[in-house]
Amino acid sequence: MTTRTVQLRQYRIHDGEFQNFVEWFRDILLPAKVGYGYHLEFAYADEENSLITWAVSLEGDVAGFEQFDEHWMASTDRADAFEGVPQRIAEKWITYPTPVA
């Protein structure tokens, strides 16, 4: 059986920035991440609580995911996606959950 690592991310967005964040996230960031090689598991918006919850995955273990993520963080793809984008994330949580069912 092949190991697949899921990275779960949740962001609380600054007041007044939710719609701008969602548009950028949907139209710019997600296509860049998927184009780079991540698999999008899901992405949900909770506008009432100003939360974005999403997950991407890769084949392999957490160490391999983190190594891939380091390359993404240093990539021109990421730099292009974030160019000119203000910081809209007030808080973030990033975990590697394991399946229970």
C-alpha positions as CSV (number, residue, x, y, z in Angstrom):
1,M,0.0,0.0,0.0
2,T,1.3,3.4,-1.0
3,T,1.6,6.1,1.8
4,R,-0.2,9.3,1.1
5,T,0.3,12.4,3.3
6,V,-2.4,14.9,3.8
7,Q,-1.6,18.4,5.0
8,L,-4.7,20.1,6.5
9,R,-4.7,23.9,6.7
10,Q,-7.1,26.3,8.3
11,Y,-6.9,30.1,8.1
12,R,-8.8,32.8,9.8
13,I,-8.9,35.8,7.5
14,H,-8.7,39.4,8.5
15,D,-11.9,41.3,8.8
16,G,-13.0,42.8,5.5
17,E,-10.7,40.6,3.4
18,F,-12.6,37.4,3.1
19,Q,-14.0,37.7,-0.4
20,N,-10.7,39.1,-1.7
21,F,-8.9,36.1,-0.2
22,V,-11.3,33.6,-1.5
23,E,-11.1,35.0,-5.1
24,W,-7.3,35.0,-5.0
25,F,-7.2,31.5,-3.3
26,R,-9.5,30.0,-5.9
27,D,-8.2,31.7,-9.0
28,I,-4.5,32.0,-8.3
29,L,-3.2,30.0,-5.4
30,L,-5.0,26.7,-5.9
31,P,-4.1,26.4,-9.6
32,A,-0.5,27.2,-8.8
33,K,-0.3,24.5,-6.1
34,V,-2.0,21.9,-8.2
35,G,0.1,22.8,-11.2
36,Y,3.2,22.4,-9.0
37,G,2.2,18.9,-8.1
38,Y,0.0,18.9,-5.0
39,H,-3.3,17.1,-5.1
40,L,-6.2,19.1,-3.8
41,E,-8.3,17.0,-1.4
42,F,-10.9,19.7,-0.6
43,A,-11.3,23.4,0.1
44,Y,-14.2,25.0,2.1
45,A,-15.0,28.5,3.0
46,D,-16.9,29.5,6.2
47,E,-17.7,33.1,5.6
48,E,-19.6,33.6,8.8
49,N,-16.5,32.7,10.9
50,S,-14.0,34.0,8.3
51,L,-12.4,30.6,8.0
52,I,-10.9,28.7,5.1
53,T,-10.2,25.0,5.6
54,W,-8.4,23.0,3.0
55,A,-6.2,20.1,2.4
56,V,-3.6,19.0,-0.1
57,S,-1.8,15.7,-0.4
58,L,1.2,14.0,-1.9
59,E,2.4,10.4,-2.2
60,G,4.9,9.6,0.5
61,D,5.5,10.3,4.1
62,V,5.5,13.6,6.1
63,A,9.3,14.1,5.7
64,G,8.9,13.8,1.9
65,F,5.9,16.2,2.0
66,E,7.9,18.8,4.0
67,Q,10.8,18.5,1.6
68,F,8.5,19.0,-1.4
69,D,6.9,21.9,0.5
70,E,10.3,23.6,1.0
71,H,10.9,23.5,-2.8
72,W,7.4,25.0,-3.3
73,M,8.1,27.8,-0.8
74,A,11.3,28.7,-2.8
75,S,9.7,28.3,-6.2
76,T,9.0,31.1,-8.8
77,D,5.5,29.5,-9.1
78,R,4.8,30.5,-5.4
79,A,6.5,33.8,-5.8
80,D,4.3,34.6,-8.8
81,A,1.2,33.6,-7.0
82,F,2.0,35.8,-4.0
83,E,3.3,38.8,-5.8
84,G,1.6,42.0,-4.7
85,V,-0.9,40.1,-2.5
86,P,-1.3,41.7,1.0
87,Q,-1.2,39.5,4.1
88,R,-4.9,38.6,4.7
89,I,-4.3,35.6,7.1
90,A,-4.8,36.6,10.7
91,E,-4.2,33.1,12.1
92,K,-3.3,29.7,10.6
93,W,-3.1,26.1,11.7
94,I,-1.3,23.5,9.7
95,T,-1.4,19.8,10.6
96,Y,-0.9,16.3,9.2
97,P,-4.0,14.4,10.2
98,T,-4.2,10.6,10.0
99,P,-7.3,8.7,8.8
100,V,-9.6,7.2,11.4
101,A,-12.1,5.6,9.0
